Amino acid sequence: MKLRSFPLGILAIILLIVVTGCHRPAPAVQPDDDSQFTVYPLHGKIVSSNSATGEVTIDHQAIPGFMEAMTMPYKLRDPGIIGELHPGDVVNADVMVPKNPAGDVVVDHFVVVGQAKPDYKPAVQYHVPESGDKVPDFRLTNEDGRSIHLDQFRGKALLITFIYTRCPLPDFCPRVTHNFAAIEKSLAANPSLYAKTHLLCASFDSGHDTPARLKAYGEEYMGSEAPKAFSHWDFAVATQEKLKPMAEWFDVGLTNEPDGTISHTLSTTLIGPDGKVVQFYNGNDWTPEQVLSDLAKLYPQGKTKG
């Protein structure tokens, strides 16, 4: 079992960094809206840190579609967290490439996934779902105000993701929910697979996402099919007390921002009819076609011909 570790005192490290190798003048102010960036996943290892300059050097793997593998220094947006990043730490992050050519490349959602310093104990340890992991029977309240729990979907493949209806970033919750809508439409056209599957969008915003709000949000994506689709696709929310262990198990990092929004990671999991993880889809770069392919492998007799 893998553990995903966030530094002490926060649920997620959200950093902005600027590339310093070109010796530019002072970097331009970056937009606060994440939709102004193209996102690429980074995976690498901390090589060194410099508290005087607030920089860390990272040896990272190739970033498909953006750059080859290399080692380079990055400046931390918050130099105060430099003590939380240790040489040898394995890290994941989102490389944010501005759509405005005049902007600087930055890195967001910077997380430690492998610790080099054995005596460092993070405040929260996140479980990364792996194939074969038995999923706990988490409970939520759905769009009809009914209590539901994950074990009730045993016997079917359950696709679960995490969203909140006020999410302002097109490439985050709206993108994932659009993907679910595409999957729902494809499954509805295949009665065999439709009968063996269920979709669930779980909100982590218990203060705002009431059953009525979740139903209205779902209808925006279901359109005229909403009355029928809700029997196959639930929108539900956990209480704040029950949310914490659920978010940690599904690797959902959450931070409440001063403006009322919620910074979060993206997590989507395909659970088999036996209640065990089939596939974990991290981030937002997975596609409906990928999920449908995994479902077809799970239920080969349900594949659509032609």
C-alpha atoms as one frame of an Amber mdcrd trajectory, in Angstrom:
protein
   0.000   0.000   0.000   1.298   3.404  -0.959   0.987   6.423   1.308   0.824
   9.943   0.043   2.210  12.450   2.569   1.467  16.123   2.897   3.722  18.365
   5.079   2.873  19.133   8.684   0.044  21.555   9.342  -1.723  21.539   5.955
  -3.680  19.093   3.873  -1.965  19.991   0.618   1.104  21.979  -0.310   0.117
  24.491  -2.952   3.204  26.069  -4.374   3.969  28.358  -7.257   7.503  28.216
  -8.636   9.318  29.993 -11.425  12.063  28.633 -13.609  15.301  30.422 -12.800
  17.688  28.861 -15.303  17.309  31.699 -17.827  18.144  34.435 -15.276  15.076
  36.497 -16.103  14.148  39.763 -14.438  11.617  39.602 -11.606   8.806  37.261
 -12.693   5.448  38.605 -13.750   2.517  38.273 -11.360   0.744  35.020 -12.140
  -3.053  34.823 -12.574  -4.980  33.365  -9.647  -7.329  31.511 -11.995  -5.942
  28.019 -12.654  -7.927  27.857 -15.901  -5.381  30.283 -17.372  -2.810  27.462
 -17.348  -2.256  24.211 -19.186  -1.510  21.501 -16.618   1.181  18.816 -16.878
   1.985  16.240 -14.150   5.521  16.263 -12.699   7.184  13.434 -10.800  10.675
  13.770  -9.412  13.044  13.941  -6.472  14.302  16.867  -4.424  18.065  17.195
  -5.007  18.859  20.176  -2.791  17.350  23.240  -1.177  18.619  26.744  -0.511
  16.859  28.560   2.321  18.691  31.799   1.492  17.104  31.999  -1.952  13.975
  29.973  -1.259  14.827  27.550  -4.072  14.723  23.787  -4.440  16.379  21.796
  -7.206  14.305  18.913  -8.588  15.435  15.951 -10.676  12.232  15.116 -12.541
  11.097  12.630 -15.133  10.087  13.627 -18.647   6.879  15.644 -18.717   4.979
  14.324 -21.769   4.072  17.095 -24.152   6.151  19.679 -22.328   9.812  18.849
 -21.620  12.340  16.051 -21.349  13.686  14.701 -18.063  16.060  17.155 -16.399
  17.331  18.594 -13.145  16.596  22.255 -12.531  16.000  24.768  -9.718  12.569
  26.130  -8.871  11.715  29.040  -6.603   9.096  28.375  -3.959   6.165  30.762
  -3.685   6.236  30.344   0.090   9.877  30.092   1.217   8.624  29.223   4.691
   7.860  25.636   3.661  11.360  24.915   2.430  12.095  23.074   5.673   9.347
  20.598   4.766  11.133  19.546   1.550  14.175  17.351   2.097  16.837  16.125
  -0.348  15.734  12.686  -1.495  12.005  13.339  -1.054   9.992  11.996  -3.987
   7.409  14.535  -5.072   4.450  14.956  -7.400   3.224  18.295  -8.684   1.236
  19.977 -11.422   3.370  21.999 -13.799   1.278  25.018 -14.788   2.130  26.483
 -18.187   0.461  29.886 -18.702  -1.717  30.310 -21.757  -0.335  33.854 -21.916
   3.128  33.469 -23.544   4.438  36.339 -21.398   3.758  34.436 -18.181   6.084
  32.165 -16.233   5.863  28.417 -15.770   4.846  27.564 -12.202   4.189  24.415
 -10.183   1.060  23.843  -8.107  -0.226  21.061  -5.822   3.285  20.138  -4.731
   3.090  16.975  -2.587   5.568  14.602  -0.977   4.818  10.996  -1.991   7.983
   9.409  -0.653   9.911  10.655   2.366  13.682  10.657   2.558  13.766  11.849
   6.166  12.562   8.962   8.377  11.753  11.073  11.435   9.397  13.383   9.549
   5.772  12.674  10.409   3.143  14.515   8.338  -0.150  15.654   9.826  -2.147
  13.587   7.336  -1.275  10.394   5.489  -3.161   9.825   2.265  -3.896   6.379
   0.906  -3.390   6.042  -2.850  -5.959   3.493  -4.109  -4.329   0.478  -5.732
  -5.791  -2.426  -7.661  -7.137  -4.994  -5.214  -7.607  -2.615  -2.266 -10.888
  -3.253  -0.447 -12.884  -0.022  -0.326 -14.426   0.935   3.051 -18.194   1.275
   3.250 -18.367   5.071   3.311 -21.769   6.731   3.781 -23.208   9.816   2.076
 -26.514  11.583   1.454 -27.630  11.747  -2.167 -29.567  14.243  -4.294 -32.893
  12.888  -3.007 -31.857  13.263   0.623 -31.500   9.491   0.984 -28.634   7.869
   2.862 -26.473   5.742   0.587 -23.329   3.726   1.224 -20.720   2.229  -1.079
 -21.395  -1.394  -0.200 -24.934  -1.122  -1.555 -23.435  -1.075  -5.047 -21.757
  -4.468  -4.596 -22.407  -6.618  -7.637 -21.903  -3.633  -9.929 -18.865  -1.654
 -11.021 -18.900   1.728  -9.273 -17.114   4.758 -10.704 -16.631   7.408  -8.026
 -15.119  10.883  -8.261 -14.959  13.939  -5.985 -16.278  17.396  -6.856 -17.992
  20.439  -5.404 -20.679  22.370  -7.230 -19.129  25.830  -6.654 -15.823  24.825
  -8.262 -14.777  27.802 -10.454 -12.107  26.036 -12.524 -13.253  24.540 -15.858
 -10.446  21.966 -15.922 -11.293  20.601 -12.485 -14.790  19.628 -11.265 -16.664
  20.684 -14.432 -14.259  18.739 -16.634 -14.560  15.604 -14.523 -18.360  15.876
 -14.400 -18.478  16.343 -18.191 -16.432  13.149 -18.474 -18.956  11.361 -16.283
 -21.779  12.658 -18.486 -20.031  11.222 -21.551 -19.577   7.885 -19.778 -23.227
   7.889 -18.676 -24.368   8.475 -22.262 -22.172   5.682 -23.612 -23.302   3.229
 -20.946 -26.970   4.088 -21.545 -26.463   3.006 -25.161 -25.172  -0.374 -23.966
 -27.893  -2.018 -21.819 -25.620  -4.885 -20.776 -22.964  -2.601 -19.271 -25.526
  -0.088 -18.020 -27.157  -2.708 -15.805 -23.790  -3.672 -14.308 -22.504  -0.180
 -13.470 -23.212   2.862 -11.323 -21.740   6.376 -11.224 -21.216   8.543  -8.140
 -20.039  12.152  -7.854 -19.214  12.756  -4.190 -19.083  16.345  -2.963 -16.659
  17.457  -0.262 -18.544  20.741   0.345 -21.047  19.750   3.017 -21.692  23.384
   3.939 -23.101  24.300   0.542 -23.923  21.148  -1.418 -27.355  20.287  -0.115
 -29.390  17.518  -1.778 -31.362  20.169  -3.697 -28.182  21.834  -4.948 -26.682
  18.494  -5.952 -29.829  17.587  -7.890 -29.786  20.919  -9.730 -26.077  20.475
 -10.501 -26.654  16.957 -11.793 -29.501  18.105 -14.017 -27.169  20.630 -15.651
 -25.047  17.749 -16.931 -27.784  15.170 -17.500 -30.118  17.448 -19.421 -33.446
  15.920 -20.446 -32.271  12.505 -19.256 -32.060  13.623 -15.606 -35.147  11.788
 -14.224 -33.916   8.486 -15.643 -30.206   9.065 -15.106 -30.397   9.694 -11.352
 -31.247   6.017 -10.898 -27.834   5.203 -12.389 -25.782   8.267 -11.450 -25.854
   9.678  -7.914 -24.634  13.027  -6.635 -24.025  12.825  -2.905 -22.247  14.534
  -0.029 -20.660  13.259   3.168 -20.909  15.015   6.499 -17.771  16.876   7.531
 -17.034  14.182  10.123 -17.296  11.350   7.601 -15.583  13.307   4.828 -12.127
  13.324   6.432 -11.461   9.552   6.386 -13.121   9.257   2.976 -10.963  12.002
   1.442  -7.816  10.507   2.953  -8.627   7.017   1.663  -9.318   8.233  -1.877
  -6.275  10.566  -1.930  -8.269  13.822  -2.067  -6.265  16.754  -0.661  -8.445
  19.648   0.515  -7.652  23.192   1.636 -10.291  25.809   2.492  -9.216  29.126
   0.976  -9.876  32.606   2.488 -12.206  33.497  -0.414 -14.488  30.560   0.385
 -13.316  28.291  -2.425 -11.728  24.894  -1.861  -8.361  23.990  -3.337  -8.312
  20.280  -4.009  -6.712  17.435  -5.873  -8.685  15.263  -8.282  -9.403  11.609
  -7.603 -11.473   9.119  -9.606 -11.665   5.410  -8.846 -13.235   2.441 -10.590
 -14.423  -0.101  -8.006 -15.240  -3.644  -9.079 -18.413  -5.573  -8.229 -16.470
  -7.224  -5.388 -15.932  -3.836  -3.691 -12.224  -3.707  -4.548 -10.301  -1.115
  -6.544  -9.927  -1.887 -10.237  -8.287   1.340 -11.393  -7.351   4.690  -9.870
  -7.345   7.746 -12.170  -5.303  10.564 -10.675  -5.713  14.165 -11.840  -7.770
  15.271 -14.826  -5.934  13.748 -17.778  -7.979  10.530 -17.927 -10.642  10.193
 -20.615 -14.121   8.631 -20.827 -12.720   6.260 -23.448 -10.129   5.024 -20.961
 -12.772   4.268 -18.340 -15.061   2.596 -20.867 -12.131   0.451 -21.993 -11.469
  -0.600 -18.396 -15.149  -1.440 -17.946 -15.094  -3.494 -21.145 -12.165  -5.480
 -19.734 -14.083  -5.991 -16.497 -17.187  -7.116 -18.375 -15.926  -8.428 -21.740
 -19.320  -9.915 -22.554 -20.768  -6.406 -22.415 -18.551  -4.901 -25.118 -20.359
  -3.067 -27.854 -19.880  -4.695 -31.245 -18.751  -2.727 -34.276
